[in-house]
Amino acid sequence: MTDQVCVGAIAGSYGVRGEVRLKSFCAEAEAIADYSPLSDESGQRSFTVTLTRPIKNGFAARLGGISTKEEADALKGLQLYAPRDRLPATEDDEYYHADLIGLTVYDTGGTELGIVRSVMDHGAGDLLEIHGPALKTTVLLPFTKACVPTVDLASGRIVADPPEGLF
């Protein structure tokens, strides 16, 4: 588990006064401002975040230290991170996506299937994208209790019971 969790990204500038388009990756989108100040991945740049209004696919926001459109444009694509200790604790059987990425996936017989490359949500529930040397292409495994009965973060492993023919 990492000390920082990606909670949003800057999609570009908004207007001419230094506001940015902010995409929130939080379960409650507005909560991104509660975790302020946010930093870049290296932790070298830090920004206070003030949401000014909702816009299509995110928020217009003011970042501390950014006052011009040019400065806001230069931040396009920047991912914003919050320290893990500022985020709410997860309940049983709840996980941050960042904690699942990189875990090794085994079947119920102990055979290694691959490693979680990403976690996707296309509206019908989370999918684990699994990549491995024995796989010709990545496999999307539904992240349900039936398909993934065990997640052991401490040992860095997931036990999966995939549907017949998926692997």
Phi, psi and omega in degrees: 000139182269160179282342181237149179234133178289120183247354180182178179211153179266125183265357180139188180275162177224109182081195185245007184251021174093005176285157178239158169272120185244123175263128180259135177257013182277152178301317171254106191308320183293340184294346181303324180291334180292338183266005181296145003282146178254154182232169173283177185299325181283340182084003182281328178249134182230143183225134167283148184237127174233116178285131181259325178189154175285143174226174181302129178063029176155217183223152164273136184215154173256132176251136179302132179088355180249117185232354180235159178299322181296318177295320179293318178301322183293342181268358182306130179091351181291128176271141182250136185240148175240145176297139182304325183290347175272346182275154178294148177293146179274152177273177177302139180062025172239140183217147170283140180305321181300331180284334182276330182294129180097351178287146178275135182255129178240152173277176184293345177268358178093004179279132179288129180261326182160196182235143179288118180270321179201168175239125183243149175224109180255020175108333183259007181128162182288147175234136174267124175271115185249131181235138179202161183295333181274357182260134178288321177226169176291153181243137177259113182255124177301132180269073178241164179298326180291320182271334181229081183289336185224129171237118180243092183295324183299321180261001176070039183220155175234136174256125184243147173238077188289155175301150180306131175086356182291319179256000000 
